[in-house]
Amino acid sequence: MNDSAVITKAENNSAVDLKDTCYTCTHCGSAITDGDKAVFSNNGNAFCCWGCETVYKILKRGTFSLINSPSTSLPEYDFLDTDSFLKDYSVSIDNKTGMRFFIEGIQCTACLWIIDQIPDWIPQVENAHLNMSQNTLFVSLKEPGYFGKVASVLSALGYKAYPIKSLDEAKHFQKKENHQQLMRLGVAAACSGNIMLFSLSLYSGLKGQMAGLFGYLNLAFFLPILFYCAQPFYRNLWRSLRAGRPSIDLPVVAAVIIGFVLSLLNLVRGNADFYFDSLSILIFLLLASRYFLSRTQQTFVNSSYMQTFIDSQVCQRWNSGSNEYDKIPARLLNVDDKVLIKDGERVPADGVVLNEWVNINPSILTGESLPQKLFKGSVIYAGTQVVAGYAKILVKHTAGNSRIGQILKKVEEQIYNKTPLISLTDKAAQYFSIFILVAGALFFSFYINVDPTEAVKRTLALIILACPCALAFATPLTQSLSLRKASKKGYLIKSAESLEKLNYVKNVFFDKTGTLTQGQFEFLKWKSPNLEESGNFSPDQETLNAIYSIEVYSQHPIARTLVKHLEGKCVKKLPVHSLTEIPGAGISGTIDNDYYRIVSALPDENDKDNPDIISSLISIYKNESLIAFACLGDRLHSDAKQTIAQLNSMGIKSHILSGDKSMTVSSVAKKLHMANEQFSSNLTPEEKNEIIKNFPESLMVGDGANDSLAMSSDTVSIAVQGSVESCLVAADIYVTCKGVSPVKDLILLSKNTFGVIKRNLVFSFVYNFAGGLAAISGYISPLTAAILMPVSSLVVLSSSALGTKFLRRFNKTNFSLNN
């Protein structure tokens, strides 16, 4: 019977009762919860669907033949474009329909560059986005386009592409790839260990037949390292050469091949000068350091780090065994757990309210900061904050599958893009690799006339020691660690490039209401239009009823403040006719044939009681006669003055762009000690946009929805209010805490991240230069070079992890998700 034949469980005529058996899909690793829908091959492998069975069958055929042209299509991948397969595996991201692949063999940012060229090789590819942390590639096509052609190009470049339905499948394949790396590392460790034992005897002066035997035993143990363990280096070099670019693995492969050939020739000739020990240690330590870096990358570069701003909090889960609440990390919650959330804490999962009532702040999802009251049985969402009382909830969706988790997953796709700085360091590493080979060749051609044996040793030591691996890994690793630190503090950064751009900011543009100020007006007092009247002035009851009846129809913060104040004054709602919103000014309406107009007036410059309150006068007109003023106040954020001062000390100029009236904006600017040229008022969104275009290195801070046009023109933008979904569409960064101090924090984070990157790059260049000089001077042997070379990568890793003093204390100051 054909191996490709499959049968469903219902068709299985086996006498064995499979009813209660649990299965795991052989291809994607998913648990098969419904056994009746499982698909079985003749050899007993279980699959969750026909698509997984088809992919597994194709991939089990083994290594595909390489092709000459990257645009050639292989028939093995035609199944990717069948209607039934597309129905199961098509995904939609940012309104683009495509397919997601797990790419086996991703090693470094060179792979990112190579895969970025796919749209150039296949014009039908609209977008190809590689997420290095998860090794996943999202591909969208133009019409007509074929996913089989994309998979063929990846195969030609030496990558194995596995179509996946979800990111959960990617974790399964990533675990398999990690296992393969460990297998190579284990083989390299065992073989190099034995080689070192035999080499120790040779170094101790062993002579005669035993010395020759030990030499051949070294060769025997080195062959698995050469042909199996070193395969990733060959593949990386091959991919880079096919793409027409240098590779940082070029010196490694050159050293291994040259060293092996020379060692084999010397062994056959009976010469004791062979380098199996140096080369085996080199491969082993390189594999170990890259595996360590790979796991670190999976942990810290992983774009799902954005969810850690919820997952990292500690919550209280009910323990039915001890009849009390246990404190556990939110990431350990399961469906149907009962959780207690106290006043001020964020909800860690989607669920159902179990207690009678709770007040929450839903602003992270809706942008609305007014408290919302939920009752028993109501749905409550992760990320919202308890602001009064407490909440007992029954978990229905954990953080990753919650409403906000799904929002963040949409942003995950663009988290790790290649930044200009990473591109620059990549090029530096590639050309440095060529420089080392050229330098080695020139030195060898010169020194071979002096001492052929030393020429070989010193050249080999130079090529081994000066491999710029640390240079290539330093930048993306450091940026990733900083992104993770920011997310833990509640700063959601969409891409590493946004963090990079903050380092160059010279001008910061702030929106006024809700950004520099709290955007929550408070009623201060009534004032009479007659300046001679003083004391406890208040309009008559008829006027109060009219103001309430008109303002209750407006959603403006000023109207809400007046309505909230009047609700406790025994007012009654009257019928309103000809209700009209006055854009940028106020509202009007007719009550009992009296025409009322309520409009914004000038700031109250005479109110000096509180320097942090921006006092505004609201004019109330009855039949075009001014009858009263309502005095309202909007407070500056407590950190506004300090933040502006700190930005000034950093050489960054602050500006205010507002649609409010000139006197109101001027009042805010004066309190923040800004000059007249640093603020602009009465601006439309289009006018804000035009102003910002004149400042190429600028940062816009405002409401992600209302200031979206201005944010699109800025170098980088930060949203400080509004829903996370709308803000992350318009802005590059979203902050979950109030105030403007995050602006200063993020700029300092960027500058300190650059400081760490510069330190790592300086170390890499100094190390390679000094090591190269020591190698050609004869102070470092090939074995010592093999040991020192991977050490540099570990030093860079430690440097990035430790960062600077600022980075180490970044998450320890002024922020908690529970506050």
C-alpha positions in Angstrom: 0.0 0.0 0.0 1.2 3.5 -0.8 2.8 5.3 2.2 0.9 8.5 1.3 -2.4 6.9 1.8 -4.3 8.1 4.9 -7.4 7.0 6.8 -9.6 8.7 9.2 -10.3 7.3 12.6 -13.8 6.4 11.6 -12.4 4.4 8.7 -9.9 2.6 10.8 -10.9 -1.1 10.9 -8.4 -1.9 13.6 -9.7 -3.9 16.5 -8.0 -1.6 18.9 -10.5 0.8 20.6 -9.1 4.3 20.0 -11.9 6.2 21.5 -10.2 7.5 24.6 -6.7 7.8 23.2 -5.1 11.3 23.2 -3.0 12.3 20.2 -0.5 15.0 19.3 -0.2 16.1 15.7 3.0 14.7 14.3 3.6 17.8 12.2 2.6 20.9 14.2 2.6 19.3 17.8 -1.0 20.5 18.5 -3.1 18.4 20.9 -5.9 16.6 19.0 -8.9 17.2 21.2 -11.5 15.6 18.9 -10.2 12.1 18.0 -12.9 11.6 15.4 -11.4 14.4 13.3 -7.8 13.0 13.5 -6.1 11.9 10.3 -3.8 8.8 10.4 -1.2 7.7 7.9 -0.6 4.0 7.3 2.5 4.0 9.5 0.4 5.2 12.5 1.3 8.9 12.5 -1.6 11.2 13.7 -2.4 14.6 12.3 -4.9 17.3 13.3 -5.9 18.0 9.7 -5.2 17.0 6.1 -3.0 20.1 5.6 -0.6 19.0 8.3 -0.5 15.5 6.9 0.3 16.9 3.4 3.1 19.2 4.7 4.6 16.5 6.7 4.6 14.1 3.8 6.3 16.6 1.5 8.9 17.6 4.1 9.8 14.0 4.9 11.1 13.5 1.4 14.3 15.0 2.6 16.6 17.6 1.2 15.5 19.2 -2.0 17.8 19.8 -4.9 19.3 23.2 -5.2 18.2 25.3 -8.1 20.2 27.8 -10.2 17.6 30.5 -10.4 15.9 31.8 -7.2 12.7 32.4 -9.3 12.3 28.8 -10.4 9.3 26.9 -9.0 9.6 23.4 -7.6 6.7 21.0 -8.1 7.1 19.7 -4.5 5.5 23.0 -3.3 2.5 23.2 -5.7 0.2 21.9 -2.8 0.7 25.3 -1.1 -1.5 27.0 -3.7 -4.4 24.5 -3.7 -7.8 25.9 -2.6 -8.2 23.5 0.3 -4.7 24.3 1.7 -5.1 28.0 1.3 -8.4 27.8 3.2 -6.7 26.2 6.2 -3.4 28.2 6.2 -4.3 31.7 5.0 -3.9 34.4 7.6 -4.8 38.1 7.6 -2.5 40.7 9.1 -3.0 44.4 8.8 -5.6 43.8 6.1 -3.1 41.8 4.1 -3.9 38.1 3.4 -1.0 35.8 3.2 0.7 32.7 4.6 3.0 32.3 7.6 6.0 29.9 7.5 8.4 28.7 10.1 11.9 29.0 8.7 14.4 26.5 9.8 18.0 27.7 9.9 17.8 31.4 10.8 21.1 32.3 12.5 21.7 36.0 12.4 20.7 39.3 10.8 22.3 38.2 7.6 19.4 35.8 7.2 17.1 38.8 7.7 18.8 40.6 4.8 18.7 37.6 2.5 15.0 37.0 3.0 14.2 40.7 2.6 15.4 40.3 -1.0 12.6 37.8 -1.9 10.3 40.6 -3.3 13.1 41.5 -5.6 13.4 38.0 -6.9 9.7 37.4 -7.1 7.8 40.5 -8.2 4.4 38.9 -7.2 5.5 39.1 -3.5 4.0 42.2 -2.0 5.5 41.8 1.5 7.9 39.4 3.2 8.4 40.0 6.9 10.7 37.9 9.0 10.3 37.7 12.8 13.7 36.5 13.9 12.7 35.7 17.5 10.1 33.2 16.4 11.8 32.3 13.0 8.5 33.0 11.3 8.0 34.6 7.9 4.8 36.3 6.8 4.3 36.5 3.0 1.6 38.4 1.2 1.2 38.2 -2.6 0.0 40.4 -5.4 -2.4 38.8 -8.0 -1.5 36.5 -9.4 1.0 35.1 -7.0 2.1 31.6 -5.8 3.3 30.6 -2.4 4.9 27.6 -3.9 7.4 29.8 -5.7 8.3 31.5 -2.4 8.9 28.2 -0.8 11.0 27.2 -3.8 13.3 30.3 -3.4 13.7 29.6 0.3 14.6 26.0 -0.5 17.2 27.2 -3.1 18.7 29.4 -0.4 19.1 26.5 2.0 16.1 27.2 4.2 13.4 24.8 5.1 10.0 26.4 5.1 7.1 24.9 7.2 3.7 26.4 6.6 2.0 27.0 10.0 -1.5 28.1 11.0 -0.5 30.0 14.1 2.4 31.2 16.2 1.8 28.3 18.6 3.0 25.9 15.9 6.1 28.0 15.5 7.0 27.3 19.1 6.8 23.6 18.3 9.1 23.8 15.4 11.4 26.2 17.3 11.7 23.5 20.0 12.7 21.0 17.3 15.3 23.3 15.9 16.7 23.9 19.4 16.9 20.2 19.9 18.9 19.8 16.6 21.3 22.5 17.7 21.8 20.7 21.0 22.5 17.5 19.1 25.3 19.2 17.1 26.6 20.8 20.2 26.7 17.4 22.0 28.5 15.7 19.2 31.0 18.5 19.0 31.6 18.4 22.7 32.2 14.6 22.7 34.4 14.6 19.7 36.5 17.6 20.7 36.9 16.2 24.2 38.4 13.0 22.8 40.6 15.0 20.4 42.0 17.1 23.3 42.8 13.9 25.3 44.8 12.5 22.4 46.4 15.8 21.6 47.5 16.1 25.3 49.5 13.0 24.8 51.1 14.3 21.6 51.9 17.6 23.3 53.5 15.6 26.2 56.1 14.2 23.7 54.5 10.9 22.5 56.5 9.5 19.6 56.5 6.6 17.2 53.6 4.4 16.1 51.4 5.5 18.9 51.8 9.1 17.9 50.7 8.3 14.4 47.8 6.2 15.7 46.7 9.1 17.9 46.9 11.4 14.9 44.5 9.2 12.9 42.2 8.9 15.9 42.1 12.7 16.0 41.2 12.7 12.3 38.4 10.1 12.9 36.9 12.2 15.7 37.2 15.4 13.7 35.2 14.1 10.7 31.8 14.2 12.5 32.6 17.8 13.5 33.6 18.7 9.9 30.7 17.1 8.1 27.9 17.3 10.7 28.5 19.9 13.4 29.8 22.6 11.1 26.9 22.4 8.7 25.3 25.6 9.9 28.4 27.6 9.0 28.5 26.1 5.5 24.8 26.9 5.0 25.1 30.5 6.1 28.0 31.1 3.9 26.3 29.4 0.9 23.2 31.5 1.4 25.2 34.7 1.6 27.2 33.8 -1.5 24.0 33.0 -3.5 22.6 36.4 -2.4 25.8 38.1 -3.5 26.9 39.4 -0.1 29.8 38.7 2.3 29.2 36.5 5.4 30.6 36.7 8.9 31.0 32.9 8.6 33.5 33.3 5.8 36.6 33.4 8.1 35.3 30.4 10.1 34.7 28.2 7.0 38.0 29.3 5.5 39.9 28.5 8.7 38.1 25.1 9.0 38.8 24.0 5.4 42.4 25.3 5.2 43.2 23.9 8.6 41.7 20.5 7.8 43.5 20.2 4.4 46.8 21.2 5.9 46.3 18.8 8.9 45.4 15.9 6.6 48.5 16.5 4.4 50.8 16.7 7.4 49.2 13.6 8.9 49.8 11.6 5.7 53.3 12.8 5.5 54.1 11.9 9.1 54.4 15.5 10.1 53.1 16.3 13.6 51.8 19.8 12.7 48.1 19.4 12.5 45.3 21.5 13.9 42.4 19.1 14.7 42.3 20.2 18.3 42.2 23.9 17.5 39.5 23.5 14.8 37.3 21.2 17.0 37.5 23.5 19.9 36.6 26.4 17.6 33.5 24.7 16.2 32.4 23.5 19.7 32.7 26.9 21.3 31.1 28.7 18.3 28.2 26.3 18.4 27.9 26.8 22.2 28.1 30.6 22.0 25.6 30.8 19.1 23.2 28.4 20.8 23.4 30.6 23.9 22.8 33.7 21.9 20.0 32.1 20.0 18.2 31.2 23.2 18.8 34.7 24.5 17.4 36.1 21.3 14.3 33.9 21.6 13.8 35.2 25.1 14.6 38.9 24.7 14.0 39.6 21.0 10.7 37.8 21.1 8.0 40.3 20.1 5.5 38.8 22.4 7.5 40.6 25.1 4.8 43.3 24.6 2.4 41.1 26.5 4.7 41.1 29.5 3.2 44.4 30.6 0.3 42.2 31.7 2.0 38.8 32.2 4.7 40.2 34.5 2.3 41.3 37.2 1.5 39.2 40.3 -2.1 38.3 40.9 -4.0 36.3 43.6 -5.6 33.0 42.5 -8.0 31.1 44.6 -6.7 27.8 46.0 -9.6 25.5 46.8 -7.3 23.2 48.7 -6.1 25.7 51.3 -9.3 27.9 50.9 -7.2 31.0 50.4 -5.7 33.1 47.7 -2.1 32.4 46.5 0.1 34.9 44.8 1.3 33.8 41.4 2.6 35.4 38.1 -0.3 36.3 35.7 1.4 34.1 33.0 0.5 31.0 35.1 -3.2 31.6 35.1 -5.5 29.0 33.5 -9.0 29.1 32.2 -11.6 28.7 35.0 -9.2 30.0 37.6 -10.8 32.4 40.2 -8.8 35.6 40.7 -9.0 38.5 43.1 -8.0 42.0 41.8 -7.8 44.8 44.3 -8.2 48.5 43.9 -5.5 50.0 41.7 -4.5 46.6 40.1 -4.9 45.7 36.4 -7.0 42.8 35.3 -4.7 40.0 34.2 -7.1 38.1 32.0 -10.5 38.2 30.3 -13.2 36.9 32.5 -16.6 37.2 34.2 -17.2 39.3 37.3 -18.2 37.1 40.3 -18.9 39.8 43.0 -21.8 42.2 43.0 -20.1 45.2 41.4 -16.8 46.9 40.6 -15.7 50.1 39.0 -13.0 49.9 36.3 -10.9 52.3 34.2 -11.3 50.9 30.6 -9.1 53.6 28.9 -6.5 51.1 27.7 -9.1 49.5 25.4 -11.6 52.4 24.8 -9.6 55.5 25.4 -12.3 56.6 27.8 -10.9 57.4 31.2 -14.3 57.8 33.0 -15.0 54.9 35.4 -17.3 52.2 34.2 -19.4 50.2 36.6 -19.6 46.4 36.0 -22.1 44.1 37.8 -22.1 40.4 38.6 -22.0 38.4 35.4 -20.5 41.2 33.3 -17.5 40.5 31.0 -14.3 42.2 32.2 -11.2 42.5 30.0 -7.5 42.1 30.6 -5.6 45.4 30.9 -8.4 47.4 32.4 -7.8 48.8 35.9 -9.9 48.4 39.1 -10.5 51.9 40.5 -13.1 51.4 43.2 -13.8 48.3 45.2 -12.4 44.9 44.1 -13.1 42.3 41.5 -13.4 38.6 41.8 -13.4 37.1 38.3 -13.6 33.7 36.6 -10.9 33.5 33.9 -12.3 32.8 30.4 -9.2 33.8 28.3 -5.7 34.1 29.6 -3.5 37.1 28.7 -2.2 35.7 25.4 -5.7 34.9 24.1 -7.4 38.0 25.7 -8.8 40.9 23.8 -5.8 43.1 24.4 -3.5 40.1 23.7 -5.0 39.8 20.2 -4.5 43.5 19.7 -0.9 43.2 20.6 -0.4 40.1 18.4 -1.3 42.3 15.4 1.5 44.6 16.3 4.0 41.8 16.9 4.5 41.2 13.2 6.4 44.5 12.8 8.3 44.6 16.1 11.7 43.4 14.8 12.5 45.2 11.6 16.0 45.8 10.5 17.1 49.2 11.6 19.6 51.5 9.9 22.1 50.9 12.7 21.8 47.1 12.5 22.3 47.4 8.7 25.4 49.5 9.3 27.0 47.1 11.7 26.1 44.2 9.5 27.9 45.7 6.6 30.9 46.6 8.9 31.0 42.9 10.0 30.8 41.6 6.4 33.5 43.8 5.0 35.7 43.2 8.1 35.5 39.5 7.3 36.8 40.2 3.8 39.5 42.4 5.2 40.7 39.7 7.6 41.0 37.2 4.7 42.8 39.6 2.5 45.2 40.5 5.4 45.7 36.9 6.2 46.5 36.1 2.6 49.0 39.0 2.3 50.7 38.1 5.5 51.0 34.4 4.5 52.4 35.3 1.1 55.1 37.4 2.8 55.9 35.3 5.8 56.0 31.9 4.0 59.5 32.9 2.7 60.6 33.4 6.3 59.1 30.4 8.1 56.5 28.3 6.2 55.3 26.5 9.4 54.9 29.7 11.4 53.2 31.4 8.4 50.5 28.7 8.5 50.0 28.8 12.2 49.9 32.6 12.5 47.6 33.0 9.5 45.3 30.4 10.8 45.3 32.1 14.3 44.5 35.4 12.6 41.6 34.1 10.6 40.1 32.3 13.6 40.6 35.1 16.2 39.4 38.0 14.1 36.0 36.6 13.1 33.6 39.5 13.7 30.8 37.4 15.3 30.5 39.7 18.3 30.3 42.7 16.0 27.2 41.3 14.2 25.4 40.2 17.4 26.0 43.3 19.5 23.5 45.7 18.1 20.3 43.6 17.7 20.8 42.0 21.1 21.2 45.3 23.0 18.2 46.9 21.2 16.1 43.8 22.1 17.0 44.0 25.8 16.1 47.7 25.9 12.7 47.0 24.2 12.0 44.4 26.8 12.9 46.8 29.6 10.6 49.4 28.2 7.7 47.0 27.9 8.0 46.0 31.6 7.7 49.6 32.5 4.5 49.9 30.4 6.0 51.5 27.3 4.9 49.6 24.2 7.4 50.3 21.4 6.3 49.0 18.0 9.8 48.6 16.5 13.5 48.8 17.3 13.8 51.5 14.7 11.5 53.8 16.8 13.8 53.3 19.8 16.8 54.1 17.5 15.2 57.3 16.2 14.6 58.7 19.7 18.4 59.1 20.1 18.4 61.8 17.4 15.4 63.9 18.6 16.1 67.6 18.8 12.6 69.0 19.1 9.6 67.6 21.0 6.1 68.8 20.1 3.4 68.4 22.9 -0.3 68.5 22.5 -1.8 70.5 25.4 -5.1 69.1 26.6 -4.7 65.6 28.0 -0.9 65.6 27.3 0.7 68.4 29.3 -2.5 68.9 31.2 -4.6 66.1 32.8 -7.6 66.8 30.4 -10.0 66.4 33.3 -11.5 69.7 34.1 -12.7 70.6 37.6 -15.3 73.2 38.5 -13.8 76.1 40.6 -16.5 78.8 41.0 -19.0 81.0 39.4 -18.1 84.6 38.5 -20.4 87.6 37.8 -20.0 89.6 34.6 -20.2 92.6 36.9 -16.7 93.0 38.2 -18.0 94.9 41.2 -19.9 91.9 42.5 -17.9 89.5 44.6 -18.3 86.9 47.2 -20.4 83.7 46.7 -22.0 84.6 43.3 -24.2 82.0 41.7 -26.6 82.2 38.8 -30.3 81.8 39.5 -32.0 78.4 39.4 -33.5 79.1 36.0 -30.1 79.7 34.5 -28.6 76.6 36.2 -31.5 74.5 34.7 -30.8 75.9 31.3 -27.1 75.3 31.5 -27.6 71.7 32.6 -30.3 71.0 30.0 -28.0 72.2 27.1 -24.6 70.8 28.3 -26.0 67.3 29.0 -26.1 66.8 25.2 -22.4 67.5 24.7 -19.5 65.0 25.2 -16.8 67.7 25.5 -14.8 67.5 28.8 -15.9 71.1 29.7 -19.6 70.1 29.3 -19.1 67.0 31.3 -17.5 69.0 34.1 -20.4 71.4 34.3 -23.0 68.6 34.2 -21.2 66.7 36.9 -21.2 69.9 39.1 -24.8 70.8 38.5 -26.2 67.3 39.1 -25.9 67.9 42.8 -27.7 71.3 42.6 -31.3 70.1 42.3 -31.4 71.0 38.7 -34.1 69.7 36.3 -33.8 68.9 32.6 -35.8 71.1 30.4 -36.7 70.6 26.7 -34.2 72.1 24.4 -34.8 73.3 20.8 -32.4 74.3 18.0 -29.5 72.6 19.8 -26.3 73.5 17.9 -22.6 72.6 18.5 -20.3 75.6 17.8 -17.1 74.1 16.5 -14.1 75.0 18.6 -16.2 77.3 20.8 -19.2 75.7 22.6 -22.9 74.9 22.3 -26.2 76.8 22.0 -29.9 76.1 22.3 -33.3 77.6 22.9 -35.4 77.0 26.1 -38.8 78.6 26.6 -38.1 81.1 23.8 -34.8 82.1 25.5 -31.7 81.7 23.4 -28.7 80.4 25.5 -25.1 80.3 24.2 -22.3 78.7 26.3 -18.9 79.3 24.9 -15.2 79.2 25.9 -13.7 82.5 27.0 -10.2 83.6 27.8 -8.1 82.1 30.6 -8.6 83.6 34.0 -5.3 85.4 34.4 -6.4 86.8 37.7 -6.5 83.4 39.3 -3.2 82.9 41.0 -4.3 80.6 43.8 -2.6 77.5 42.3 0.3 77.7 39.8 -0.5 74.2 38.5 -4.1 75.0 37.5 -4.9 76.3 34.1 -8.0 78.3 34.9 -10.5 79.0 32.1 -13.7 81.1 31.9 -16.8 79.8 30.3 -19.2 82.5 29.2 -22.9 82.0 29.5 -25.1 84.3 27.3 -28.9 84.6 27.5 -30.4 86.3 24.5 -26.9 87.6 23.7 -26.5 89.2 27.1 -23.6 87.9 29.2 -25.1 86.7 32.5 -22.4 84.6 34.1 -18.9 83.1 34.0 -18.1 79.5 34.9 -14.5 79.1 36.1 -13.0 75.7 35.4 -9.5 74.4 35.9 -7.4 71.8 34.2 -4.3 70.9 36.1 -0.8 70.4 34.6 0.5 66.9 35.1 2.7 66.9 38.2 5.7 65.9 36.1 5.3 68.4 33.3 7.5 71.2 34.6 10.3 68.8 35.6 10.2 66.9 32.3 10.4 70.1 30.2 13.3 71.3 32.3 15.1 68.0 31.9 14.6 68.0 28.1 16.0 71.5 28.0 19.1 70.4 29.9 19.6 67.6 27.4 19.6 70.2 24.5 16.1 69.2 23.3 13.7 72.1 22.6 10.0 71.7 23.7 7.1 73.1 21.8 3.3 73.2 22.2 0.9 72.6 19.3 -2.7 73.1 20.2 -6.1 73.8 18.7 -7.1 75.8 21.7 -7.2 79.6 21.9 -4.0 81.6 22.1 -4.5 82.9 25.6 -5.1 79.4 27.0 -2.0 78.0 25.3 0.0 81.0 26.3 -1.0 80.5 30.0 0.3 76.9 29.8 3.5 78.0 28.1 4.2 80.6 30.8 3.8 78.1 33.6 6.2 75.8 31.8 8.7 78.7 31.2 8.4 78.4 27.4 9.2 81.4 25.1 6.5 82.8 22.8 8.1 81.1 19.7 7.8 77.7 21.4 4.0 77.5 21.2 1.3 77.7 18.5 -2.5 77.9 19.0 -5.7 77.7 17.0 -4.2 75.0 14.9 -6.0 72.5 12.7 -4.6 69.0 12.4 -3.4 69.9 8.9 -1.6 73.0 10.3 0.1 70.9 13.0 1.3 68.6 10.3 2.8 71.4 8.2 4.7 72.8 11.2 6.2 69.5 12.1 7.4 68.9 8.5 9.9 71.7 9.0 11.6 69.8 11.9 13.1 66.6 10.5 14.4 65.3 13.9 11.2 65.7 15.9 9.0 63.8 18.3 5.3 64.3 18.6 3.6 63.5 21.9 -0.2 63.5 22.1 -3.4 61.5 21.7 -2.8 58.6 19.3 -6.2 59.1 17.6 -6.7 62.9 17.6 -3.1 63.7 16.6 -2.6 60.9 14.1 -2.0 63.2 11.2 0.8 65.1 13.0 2.3 61.8 14.3 2.5 60.5 10.7 4.9 63.4 9.8 7.2 63.1 12.8 10.4 61.2 13.0 8.9 59.3 15.9 5.7 59.7 17.9 4.4 58.8 21.4 0.8 58.4 22.4 0.0 59.1 26.1 -3.8 58.6 26.1 -6.5 56.8 24.1 -7.1 53.1 23.5 -4.0 50.9 22.9 -5.5 49.7 19.6 -6.1 53.1 18.0 -2.8 54.6 19.4 -0.6 51.8 18.1 -2.0 52.4 14.6 -1.1 56.1 14.7 1.9 56.2 17.0 5.2 54.4 17.2 5.1 54.2 21.0 2.2 53.9 23.5 2.6 54.5 27.2 0.2 53.0 29.8 1.0 55.4 32.6 -0.1 59.1 33.0 2.1 62.1 32.7 4.9 63.2 30.3 7.9 61.8 32.2 7.9 58.7 29.9 9.1 61.0 27.1 12.2 61.8 29.1 12.6 58.1 30.1 12.3 56.9 26.6 14.8 59.4 25.2 17.3 58.5 28.0 16.7 54.8 27.3 17.5 55.3 23.6 20.7 57.3 24.4 21.9 54.8 27.0 21.1 51.9 24.6 23.3 53.6 22.0 26.0 54.0 24.7 26.0 50.3 25.3 26.0 49.6 21.5 29.0 51.9 21.0 30.8 50.3 23.9 30.2 46.8 22.4 31.3 48.0 19.0 34.5 49.6 20.3 35.3 46.4 22.3 34.7 44.3 19.2 37.0 46.4 17.0 39.7 46.8 19.6 39.6 43.0 20.4 39.8 42.0 16.7 42.6 44.5 16.0 44.7 43.7 19.1 44.0 40.0 18.7 45.0 40.1 15.0 48.3 41.8 15.8 49.0 39.3 18.5 48.2 36.4 16.1 50.5 37.6 13.3 53.2 38.3 15.9 53.2 34.7 17.0 51.9 35.3 20.6 48.7 33.4 20.0 48.5 29.9 18.7 45.5 28.6 16.7 44.2 26.7 19.8 44.3 29.8 21.9 42.6 31.7 19.1 39.9 29.1 18.9 39.2 29.6 22.7 39.4 33.4 22.7 37.2 34.0 19.6 33.8 32.7 21.1 34.7 34.4 24.4 34.3 37.8 22.7 30.7 37.0 21.9 30.0 36.1 25.5 31.7 39.3 26.7 29.4 41.3 24.4 26.4 39.4 25.7 27.4 40.2 29.3 27.9 43.8 28.4 24.5 44.0 26.8 22.8 42.3 29.7 24.4 44.5 32.3 24.0 47.6 30.2 24.6 50.9 32.0 23.7 52.1 35.5 20.6 53.8 34.0 19.4 50.7 32.2 19.9 48.5 35.3 17.6 50.8 37.4 15.2 51.6 34.6 12.4 49.3 35.7 12.9 50.1 39.4 11.7 53.7 39.4 8.3 55.4 39.4 6.2 52.7 37.8 4.1 49.7 38.6 1.4 48.1 36.6 -0.6 47.9 39.7 -0.5 51.7 40.2 
